[in-house]
Structure formats: structure tokens, C-alpha cells
Amino acid sequence: MVEHYPVLLKQVVDLGLELDRFSDLLDLTAGYGGHSQALIDRFHPKSVTLLDQDAYAITKLRQKFATNQAVDIVQQNFRYYPFEQRQFDFILADLGVSSPQLDRAERGFSYMDPSQKLDMRMNQGQVKTAVTLLSELDQVELASILRQYGELRFAGSIAKDIVDYRQNQPIVTVGDLNQATSKYWQAKPKVQGLIYQALRIAVNDELAALDQLLVHAIEALRPGGVMAIISFHSLEDRKVKQKFREYSEAKLDIIGRELAPAKARLLTKRPIMPSKNEIVNNPRARSAKLRAIIKTKNLPS
Ligand SMILES: C[S@@+](CC[C@H](N)C(=O)[O-])C[C@H]1O[C@@H](n2cnc3c(N)ncnc32)[C@H](O)[C@@H]1O
């Protein structure tokens, strides 16, 4: 049984054709190894480093690649990866959550099963869960999370209802949170997903991790190497777009003389998005956006 369908698979593999050599692959969000397997099958890299912070994904990756000596599997948040230590020809990050994280109700990412505890940790070793946030943050902090990460117009009112609710009983289960916020998502069903998205991003500190990746991963990219990032919401895509644009521009002084060449060239002027057909077969692909850069070959040291 396929647990997770890799999105934009052909488009990611095709980016490998931009390389003169494909020796070393780093997949920062390896998940269930779908993208990595396809890149291995097509380009046969000498070394493959697969990261994920989720223990279940790591178990599955170890099973999947048990006989492949080239593959090194590391359980780690990519924000702590020592990018300065090694170089790779292809770096991939397929951000966000996997299907097993959403589908295994006990992980508490989904609003579907009211009996589940609100966990939402990608890294099961982390102490902070969604229950922690919902019990410890004050109204202003909750509103800020809902506004920033869910882009919810009524963030202040939703936060107030959460705080009112927990004065009578703690918010521990999916059912508790659904009840506390029912007024909003019953009026507009999309809101429920956005409340859960906001909490999930906060629990896993996802945007701060992405910031670290965007600043440091370029150090681990060999000249002529490709970095590809798939994002699933506008907050992530905006960051990727801005940083990739910055890398693709030369540094100029005030009269327009070049101080430093561009670190990379954009391979995707506009993001690559899934076809209608892919979305029909895998509705979770619908918001995916793929952006990629290729690192400049002769950068002065
Ligand atoms: C969309 S899935 C990747 C699926 C994968 N490309 C495949 O083909 O199976 C995202 C994965 O990234 C992991 N992840 C998300 N943020 C992470 C981070 N900061 N560090 C390490 N892993 C992360 C999640 O645990 C999840 O398994």
C-alpha cells in the first residue's frame, strides 16, 4: 500500500537533467522516500542522505532502503543540519506534513476524529504539543498564531472563544477544539482547516525551520547544483520565492556596478504546479508549488 503519493514527481526528477553530474543527493524531508527513490532510479547518485524528523517515517525509510548501501538515513530537523560540512548536487525539500501524519488520527493533525488528543508534533520526541499551546498561550499569543499562520480574519475573536472555553474545561482533544471554535467553521468550513494549519505550524515552528534552510542550504549546494523546494501554502511559498529571487540577483553598488555575482539562477521563473490530472488522483497535491534554482558555477571564493 502506498502511504504517501509524492507530488510533482516527474517535474522534480526532470530538474535532475539540469546537472552535469549527479553524485550526491540530499533529501531534507524524505518522508516515505517517493521522490528520492525516483531520483535514485533515474540518476544513480553515489551517495544519498535522507533526513526526516518523524520517527515513523524514519522506520519506513530504513525498511525501504535497507539494501541500498549508498543511502544514509538521519532522524533530524533540517534546521539543525550541518550544511557547511558537505556538498551535494541536488537538494530537495518537500515541505509540510505527509499523508500518514494526517491520516493516522492518533497523530492529532486532523480535525476529523473528535476523540484524538491534539498532538500535531512531527517529531514525537518534542515536548510541546498543540495541547501545550492551547493551554499555555494567552489570548493575544493565540490570536497572533491564528492570524499569522492561518491568515484568519477573525483571529482575535477565535482566540477569545478558545480562552473562554478553557475557563470551563481544558482543550485536550480534537473534539474540544472543534467545539470551542464551532461558530466560525460552521459558518465557513474552510476555517477549520486553517485553524488546524495555524496550530500545526506553531507546534512545529515550521516557518523558522524554513528560514534556516533558505539561509544555509545554499552552502551545501555544489556549484552547478540544483535546489528544489515544494511548498503547500502561501506563507512558505512567499519565503522561498523571495530568497530564491535574492540568490538570483547580483549585488550592485549604488551606481549599478557589480559587487558580487548572483549566487544562483532561477530554474522556475513561475512556480511549477500540479496538473488537473494529478490533483484528481491526489487532491493533497492541489496547493503544491515547486520552485528551483541552480547554483552559479564559478563563484569567487
Ligand atoms: C510532504 S512529506 C515528504 C514526502 C516525501 N517527499 C516522499 O516522497 O515521501 C514532508 C515530510 O517532511 C518532514 N518534515 C517537515 N518538516 C521537517 C523538518 N523541519 N525537518 C525534518 N523533516 C521535516 C515531515 O515529517 C514529513 O515526513
The ligand as an SDF file (V2000), in Angstrom:
LIG
                    3D

 27 29  0  0  0  0  0  0  0  0999 V2000
    5.3720   16.1130    2.3110 C   0  0  0  0  0  0  0  0  0  0  0  0
    6.2310   14.9750    3.2900 S   0  0  0  0  0  0  0  0  0  0  0  0
    7.5670   14.4470    2.2540 C   0  0  0  0  0  0  0  0  0  0  0  0
    7.2610   13.2490    1.4230 C   0  0  0  0  0  0  0  0  0  0  0  0
    8.4060   12.7440    0.5880 C   0  0  0  0  0  0  0  0  0  0  0  0
    8.8890   13.7190   -0.3640 N   0  0  0  0  0  0  0  0  0  0  0  0
    8.0400   11.4500   -0.1300 C   0  0  0  0  0  0  0  0  0  0  0  0
    8.1910   11.3780   -1.3610 O   0  0  0  0  0  0  0  0  0  0  0  0
    7.6160   10.5140    0.5440 O   0  0  0  0  0  0  0  0  0  0  0  0
    7.0780   16.0100    4.4040 C   0  0  0  0  0  0  0  0  0  0  0  0
    7.9730   15.2830    5.3800 C   0  0  0  0  0  0  0  0  0  0  0  0
    8.8750   16.2530    5.8750 O   0  0  0  0  0  0  0  0  0  0  0  0
    9.0660   16.0520    7.2500 C   0  0  0  0  0  0  0  0  0  0  0  0
    9.4700   17.3520    7.7820 N   0  0  0  0  0  0  0  0  0  0  0  0
    8.7620   18.5050    7.7880 C   0  0  0  0  0  0  0  0  0  0  0  0
    9.4720   19.4900    8.3420 N   0  0  0  0  0  0  0  0  0  0  0  0
   10.6780   18.9590    8.6650 C   0  0  0  0  0  0  0  0  0  0  0  0
   11.8690   19.4880    9.2590 C   0  0  0  0  0  0  0  0  0  0  0  0
   11.9500   20.7670    9.6530 N   0  0  0  0  0  0  0  0  0  0  0  0
   12.9250   18.6700    9.4200 N   0  0  0  0  0  0  0  0  0  0  0  0
   12.8570   17.3750    9.0340 C   0  0  0  0  0  0  0  0  0  0  0  0
   11.7670   16.8110    8.4880 N   0  0  0  0  0  0  0  0  0  0  0  0
   10.6860   17.5940    8.3010 C   0  0  0  0  0  0  0  0  0  0  0  0
    7.7450   15.5370    7.7570 C   0  0  0  0  0  0  0  0  0  0  0  0
    7.9380   14.7770    8.9320 O   0  0  0  0  0  0  0  0  0  0  0  0
    7.2640   14.6760    6.5760 C   0  0  0  0  0  0  0  0  0  0  0  0
    7.6230   13.3400    6.7330 O   0  0  0  0  0  0  0  0  0  0  0  0
  1  2  1  0
  2  3  1  0
  2 10  1  0
  3  4  1  0
  4  5  1  0
  5  6  1  0
  5  7  1  0
  7  8  2  0
  7  9  1  0
 10 11  1  0
 11 12  1  0
 11 26  1  0
 12 13  1  0
 13 14  1  0
 13 24  1  0
 14 15  1  0
 14 23  1  0
 15 16  2  0
 16 17  1  0
 17 18  1  0
 17 23  2  0
 18 19  1  0
 18 20  2  0
 20 21  1  0
 21 22  2  0
 22 23  1  0
 24 25  1  0
 24 26  1  0
 26 27  1  0
M  CHG  2   2   1   9  -1
M  END
$$$$
